[in-house]
Amino acid sequence: MEQTVIMIIDDEEQMRKMIRTFLEEGGYTVVEATDGTHALSLLYKTKPHLFIVDVMMPFMDGFTFAENVKLETSIPFIFLSAKGEEWDKIHGLKLGGDDYIVKPFMPGELLARIESVLRRVYNTKLASNILTIGPLVIDNEAYTVKLNNTFLSLTRKEFVVLHTLAKNSGRVYSREQLLQLVWGENHKSSERTVDTHIKTLRLKMGEDEHLIKTVWGVGYKFEV
């Protein structure tokens, strides 16, 4: 399967930005739409594999959008809503929704639900979940890392730091950028936290610690 495109349809910019960050971190290509009408105008240009649709939106709500699109395509849906009433969930699923997630939710939960829907609908393990670069193989679905065919035992934060750098090999990330991507926008950690995680990663990588390079005065990058 080609690069997986996910369209986020939500009138809240902050919500779209948060979801986009985690989806791109997971290897997906992301398209944003502010409401159902906007999403329809982008549909055939962007050819998404999955919709993440907020239920409550102006102009055209998520349920109405689903009714329109389901007449023409079989693209799967995940509904998002602050309303957790059983009727809303049942209505969304009856409209052809593949899942229904109540806000607020954990990013990890959303990613897991997305992967589950994509596997079920497209009957394949997406290539975007496996990253191979140099001696490193990262499985973003199983949360495993192999270096020279040997599994590394990493904490979740170490995993995300390494995956972020490796997936964007050659790109330099500042400590603050890594804090936002890994610890979240509302983090209370200091930049020393990033340094500590990098130090631990290098120790675990042994002779291959040079793959994570320090760019003095800027931050870190991964380079084979």
C-alpha positions in Angstrom: 0.0 0.0 0.0 1.3 3.5 -0.8 1.8 6.2 1.8 -1.3 6.3 3.9 -3.2 9.6 3.8 -5.5 10.5 6.7 -7.9 13.5 6.6 -8.7 15.2 9.8 -12.0 17.1 9.8 -12.5 19.3 12.8 -13.3 23.0 13.2 -11.0 23.3 16.2 -7.5 24.2 15.0 -5.8 23.2 18.2 -7.4 19.7 18.0 -6.3 19.3 14.3 -2.8 20.4 15.2 -2.5 17.9 18.0 -3.8 15.0 16.0 -1.6 16.0 13.0 1.5 15.9 15.2 0.9 12.4 16.4 -0.2 11.1 13.0 2.9 12.4 11.2 5.0 11.0 14.0 3.4 7.7 13.2 4.4 7.9 9.6 1.1 9.1 8.0 0.5 11.9 5.5 -2.1 14.3 6.9 -4.7 16.5 5.2 -6.8 19.0 7.3 -10.3 20.2 6.7 -12.3 22.7 8.9 -15.7 21.2 8.3 -17.6 18.7 6.1 -18.0 21.1 3.2 -14.3 21.9 3.1 -13.5 18.1 3.3 -15.7 17.4 0.3 -13.9 20.0 -1.7 -10.6 18.2 -0.9 -11.8 14.6 -1.3 -10.8 13.8 -4.9 -7.6 15.9 -4.8 -6.1 14.2 -1.7 -7.6 10.7 -2.0 -7.5 9.8 1.7 -7.4 6.3 3.1 -9.2 7.2 6.3 -11.3 10.1 7.7 -11.1 11.3 11.3 -14.3 13.3 11.7 -15.5 15.5 14.5 -19.3 15.1 14.9 -20.1 18.7 16.0 -19.0 21.2 13.2 -20.5 24.2 11.5 -21.8 24.3 7.9 -21.8 20.5 7.7 -21.5 18.2 10.7 -19.7 14.9 10.8 -22.8 12.7 10.5 -24.0 14.7 7.4 -20.6 14.5 5.9 -20.5 10.7 6.4 -23.9 10.3 4.8 -22.7 12.2 1.7 -19.4 10.5 1.3 -20.7 7.0 1.9 -22.9 7.3 -1.2 -19.8 7.6 -3.4 -16.8 6.0 -1.6 -16.0 3.2 0.9 -13.3 5.2 2.7 -13.4 4.2 6.4 -14.4 6.7 9.2 -13.5 7.3 12.8 -15.8 9.7 14.5 -14.6 12.0 17.3 -17.0 13.6 19.7 -17.3 15.3 23.1 -20.7 13.5 23.3 -20.4 10.1 24.7 -24.1 9.2 24.8 -24.9 5.7 23.5 -27.4 7.0 20.9 -24.7 9.1 19.2 -22.3 6.2 19.1 -25.0 3.9 17.7 -26.0 6.5 15.1 -22.4 7.0 14.0 -21.8 3.3 13.6 -25.1 2.8 11.7 -23.9 5.5 9.3 -21.0 3.3 8.4 -18.5 4.6 10.9 -15.7 2.2 11.7 -15.1 3.5 15.2 -16.3 6.2 17.6 -13.9 7.9 20.1 -15.1 10.3 22.8 -13.0 13.4 23.6 -10.8 13.8 25.5 -8.7 10.8 24.4 -5.1 9.7 24.7 -3.1 10.1 21.4 -1.9 6.5 21.8 -5.5 5.3 21.9 -6.3 7.1 18.7 -3.2 5.7 16.9 -4.1 2.2 18.0 -7.7 2.6 16.7 -6.5 4.0 13.4 -4.1 1.1 12.9 -6.8 -1.4 13.7 -9.3 0.1 11.2 -6.7 0.3 8.5 -5.6 -3.3 9.0 -9.2 -4.4 8.9 -10.2 -2.4 5.9 -7.2 -2.8 3.7 -6.2 -6.3 5.1 -2.5 -5.5 5.3 0.2 -4.3 7.6 1.0 -0.8 6.4 4.5 -0.2 5.1 4.5 3.1 7.0 4.7 1.2 10.3 8.2 -0.3 9.5 11.2 2.0 9.2 14.5 0.6 8.1 17.5 2.9 8.0 21.1 1.6 8.1 21.4 -1.1 10.8 18.2 0.1 12.5 14.7 -1.4 12.1 11.8 0.3 13.9 8.3 -1.2 14.1 6.0 1.7 15.0 3.1 -0.7 15.5 4.8 -3.3 17.8 7.0 -0.6 19.4 10.1 -2.7 18.8 13.6 -1.6 17.7 16.2 -3.9 16.2 19.8 -2.7 15.8 22.0 -5.1 13.9 19.3 -7.8 14.3 19.4 -7.4 18.1 16.3 -6.0 19.9 16.9 -2.9 22.1 15.0 -2.5 25.3 13.7 1.1 25.2 11.2 3.0 27.3 8.3 4.6 25.4 9.9 8.0 25.5 13.2 6.7 24.3 11.4 4.9 21.5 9.6 8.0 20.3 12.7 10.1 20.5 14.7 7.6 18.4 11.8 7.1 15.9 11.4 10.9 15.5 15.1 11.4 14.7 15.5 8.3 12.5 12.3 8.9 10.5 13.6 12.3 9.6 17.2 11.4 9.1 19.4 14.4 8.5 17.0 16.9 10.0 18.2 18.7 13.1 15.7 18.9 16.0 16.1 21.4 18.8 15.6 20.2 22.4 12.4 22.2 22.6 11.0 20.7 19.4 11.7 17.2 20.8 10.0 18.1 24.0 6.9 19.2 22.2 6.8 16.2 19.9 7.5 13.5 22.6 6.3 15.1 25.8 3.5 17.2 24.4 2.8 20.9 24.0 1.9 21.3 27.7 5.1 19.6 29.0 6.8 20.8 32.1 10.1 19.0 31.5 13.4 20.9 31.0 15.7 20.6 28.0 18.0 18.5 30.2 15.3 15.8 30.0 16.1 15.4 26.3 19.8 15.3 26.9 19.3 12.5 29.5 17.2 10.4 27.1 19.7 10.9 24.3 22.5 9.8 26.6 20.6 6.7 27.6 19.8 5.9 24.0 23.4 6.1 23.0 24.5 3.8 25.8 21.9 1.2 24.7 23.1 1.6 21.0 26.6 0.8 22.0 29.1 1.0 19.0 26.3 2.5 16.9 25.8 5.5 19.2 27.3 7.7 16.5 24.1 7.4 14.6 22.6 10.1 16.9 24.7 13.2 16.3 24.9 16.4 18.4 24.7 19.6 16.4 26.3 22.0 18.9 24.2 25.0 19.8 21.1 23.6 18.0 20.1 20.0 19.0 20.3 16.5 17.6 19.9 14.6 14.4 20.1 11.0 13.2 22.5 10.3 10.4 23.8 7.0 8.9 
